[in-house]
Amino acid sequence: METQFLTDEKGNRTAVVLPIKKYNKLIEKLEDLEDIRLYDEAKREDDGYRISIDEAFKIIEEKRKLV
């Protein structure tokens, strides 16, 4: 199944239908990008305070739930 587009009566694309595997890959990549964004944000705000990697992942997961 290829990607499909839904159109209105004028032929304008209004929605898209994706195969579930393609959708899941897209979501995974978006989550990776969000992790990178959060890391970059943390680096900009670096005040010398350090936390463990486990604590960092916990914070990232909490923020991800808010999105």
N, CA, C and O of each residue as an XYZ file, in Angstrom:
268
protein
N       0.849     -1.185      0.000
C       0.000      0.000      0.000
C       0.890      1.241      0.000
O       1.790      1.378      0.829
N       0.635      2.097     -0.899
C       1.361      3.356     -0.982
C       0.654      4.416     -0.140
O      -0.464      4.209      0.330
N       1.314      5.535      0.039
C       0.690      6.665      0.711
C      -0.460      7.159     -0.147
O      -0.335      7.280     -1.366
N      -1.582      7.445      0.502
C      -2.758      7.934     -0.215
C      -3.133      9.311      0.305
O      -2.932      9.623      1.479
N      -3.678     10.127     -0.583
C      -4.129     11.457     -0.202
C      -5.632     11.541     -0.352
O      -6.199     11.042     -1.324
N      -6.272     12.172      0.611
C      -7.696     12.455      0.520
C      -7.844     13.889      0.031
O      -7.104     14.777      0.453
N      -8.788     14.104     -0.845
C      -8.964     15.428     -1.427
C     -10.391     15.915     -1.232
O     -11.313     15.126     -1.024
N     -10.553     17.231     -1.304
C     -11.891     17.797     -1.257
C     -12.465     17.827     -2.666
O     -11.847     17.334     -3.610
N     -13.647     18.409     -2.800
C     -14.328     18.428     -4.097
C     -13.576     19.222     -5.170
O     -13.834     19.064     -6.364
N     -12.637     20.084     -4.729
C     -11.845     20.869     -5.688
C     -10.504     20.203     -6.016
O      -9.715     20.744     -6.791
N     -10.254     19.057     -5.439
C      -9.004     18.353     -5.697
C      -7.857     18.751     -4.780
O      -6.731     18.296     -4.977
N      -8.117     19.592     -3.780
C      -7.092     20.005     -2.813
C      -6.856     18.884     -1.799
O      -7.805     18.323     -1.253
N      -5.607     18.570     -1.557
C      -5.290     17.540     -0.564
C      -5.678     18.027      0.826
O      -5.324     19.132      1.236
N      -6.409     17.184      1.539
C      -6.876     17.561      2.874
C      -6.391     16.620      3.964
O      -6.427     16.972      5.144
N      -5.938     15.435      3.591
C      -5.474     14.453      4.568
C      -4.597     13.434      3.859
O      -4.538     13.382      2.631
N      -3.919     12.625      4.667
C      -3.049     11.590      4.117
C      -3.286     10.284      4.861
O      -3.541     10.280      6.065
N      -3.199      9.184      4.138
C      -3.306      7.851      4.724
C      -1.959      7.167      4.505
O      -1.498      7.021      3.373
N      -1.334      6.747      5.612
C      -0.019      6.104      5.555
C      -0.126      4.651      5.982
O      -0.955      4.314      6.827
N       0.698      3.791      5.413
C       0.798      2.435      5.959
C       1.292      2.529      7.405
O       2.096      3.404      7.726
N       0.824      1.645      8.270
C       1.155      1.723      9.696
C       2.659      1.644      9.943
O       3.166      2.318     10.840
N       3.383      0.837      9.168
C       4.838      0.754      9.344
C       5.501      2.101      9.051
O       6.420      2.512      9.760
N       5.038      2.775      8.018
C       5.598      4.081      7.666
C       5.257      5.108      8.757
O       6.093      5.935      9.121
N       4.035      5.048      9.266
C       3.614      5.942     10.348
C       4.480      5.722     11.587
O       4.964      6.683     12.185
N       4.677      4.460     11.973
C       5.476      4.157     13.169
C       6.913      4.625     13.013
O       7.500      5.122     13.974
N       7.497      4.480     11.825
C       8.853      4.975     11.584
C       8.903      6.487     11.717
O       9.845      7.037     12.287
N       7.893      7.152     11.193
C       7.819      8.599     11.277
C       7.753      9.051     12.732
O       8.453      9.987     13.119
N       6.926      8.405     13.536
C       6.805      8.738     14.953
C       8.139      8.507     15.664
O       8.560      9.329     16.479
N       8.798      7.402     15.361
C      10.093      7.108     15.983
C      11.117      8.187     15.657
O      11.864      8.620     16.535
N      11.157      8.619     14.412
C      12.097      9.670     14.021
C      11.769     10.995     14.696
O      12.675     11.737     15.076
N      10.482     11.300     14.848
C      10.092     12.523     15.543
C      10.517     12.479     17.009
O      10.953     13.488     17.564
N      10.389     11.310     17.633
C      10.821     11.173     19.021
C      12.329     11.358     19.135
O      12.810     11.984     20.080
N      13.077     10.815     18.175
C      14.531     11.008     18.178
C      14.881     12.492     18.048
O      15.762     12.993     18.746
N      14.184     13.186     17.153
C      14.432     14.620     16.982
C      14.096     15.400     18.250
O      14.785     16.361     18.592
N      13.043     14.989     18.941
C      12.679     15.658     20.190
C      13.772     15.440     21.238
O      14.106     16.362     21.982
N      14.329     14.231     21.301
C      15.431     13.961     22.224
C      16.629     14.866     21.922
O      17.253     15.403     22.837
N      16.939     15.028     20.650
C      18.051     15.895     20.247
C      17.757     17.337     20.632
O      18.636     18.041     21.129
N      16.515     17.782     20.404
C      16.132     19.153     20.751
C      16.290     19.381     22.254
O      16.819     20.409     22.677
N      15.831     18.421     23.058
C      15.940     18.553     24.511
C      17.406     18.560     24.944
O      17.784     19.302     25.850
N      18.227     17.735     24.300
C      19.658     17.719     24.614
C      20.289     19.070     24.288
O      21.033     19.628     25.094
N      19.986     19.586     23.101
C      20.534     20.885     22.702
C      20.091     21.990     23.653
O      20.870     22.882     23.987
N      18.845     21.926     24.080
C      18.327     22.915     25.027
C      19.084     22.828     26.347
O      19.438     23.848     26.938
N      19.326     21.613     26.799
C      20.048     21.424     28.057
C      21.481     21.943     27.947
O      22.002     22.536     28.892
N      22.114     21.723     26.802
C      23.478     22.213     26.608
C      23.530     23.744     26.639
O      24.464     24.323     27.192
N      22.529     24.394     26.047
C      22.491     25.862     26.043
C      22.331     26.416     27.450
O      22.853     27.482     27.774
N      21.605     25.683     28.277
C      21.331     26.138     29.640
C      22.346     25.593     30.639
O      22.128     25.661     31.849
N      23.441     25.059     30.144
C      24.451     24.425     30.996
C      24.984     25.420     32.030
O      25.582     26.439     31.684
N      24.755     25.102     33.295
C      25.253     25.944     34.380
C      26.272     25.197     35.238
O      26.595     25.607     36.353
N      26.771     24.086     34.685
C      27.737     23.293     35.428
C      27.113     22.182     36.237
O      27.820     21.291     36.710
N      25.807     22.212     36.406
C      25.093     21.174     37.146
C      25.041     19.908     36.301
O      24.719     19.979     35.115
N      25.346     18.772     36.874
C      25.361     17.503     36.149
C      24.403     16.519     36.798
O      24.228     16.494     38.016
N      23.777     15.694     35.931
C      22.912     14.617     36.417
C      23.339     13.340     35.720
O      24.048     13.372     34.714
N      22.898     12.210     36.268
C      23.235     10.922     35.666
C      22.438     10.732     34.376
O      21.421     11.389     34.156
N      22.910      9.835     33.541
C      22.225      9.545     32.288
C      20.828      8.984     32.556
O      19.887      9.278     31.819
N      20.696      8.178     33.611
C      19.387      7.630     33.962
C      18.407      8.746     34.324
O      17.245      8.719     33.918
N      18.879      9.712     35.080
C      18.029     10.847     35.450
C      17.678     11.676     34.216
O      16.556     12.167     34.096
N      18.623     11.830     33.312
C      18.365     12.584     32.077
C      17.274     11.918     31.260
O      16.370     12.591     30.764
N      17.349     10.594     31.114
C      16.321      9.884     30.354
C      14.963      9.977     31.044
O      13.931     10.068     30.379
N      14.961      9.954     32.362
C      13.715     10.080     33.114
C      13.073     11.443     32.824
O      11.866     11.525     32.599
N      13.864     12.491     32.829
C      13.368     13.844     32.545
C      12.856     13.935     31.106
O      11.803     14.517     30.845
N      13.613     13.354     30.182
C      13.188     13.380     28.771
C      11.851     12.670     28.609
O      10.959     13.174     27.926
N      11.708     11.512     29.229
C      10.440     10.767     29.116
C       9.278     11.545     29.726
O       8.171     11.526     29.189
N       9.521     12.228     30.841
C       8.468     13.035     31.456
C       8.055     14.171     30.542
O       6.865     14.445     30.387
N       9.039     14.842     29.929
C       8.722     15.937     28.999
C       8.015     15.414     27.769
O       7.118     16.073     27.243
N       8.408     14.231     27.297
C       7.795     13.644     26.108
C       6.311     13.375     26.352
O       5.492     13.538     25.447
N       5.966     12.968     27.563
C       4.566     12.698     27.892
C       3.720     13.962     27.837
O       2.514     13.890     27.599
N       4.341     15.118     28.054
C       3.617     16.393     28.044
C       3.330     16.879     26.634
O       2.449     17.716     26.431
N       4.069     16.360     25.652
C       3.918     16.828     24.265
C       2.751     16.181     23.595
O       2.477     16.458     22.427
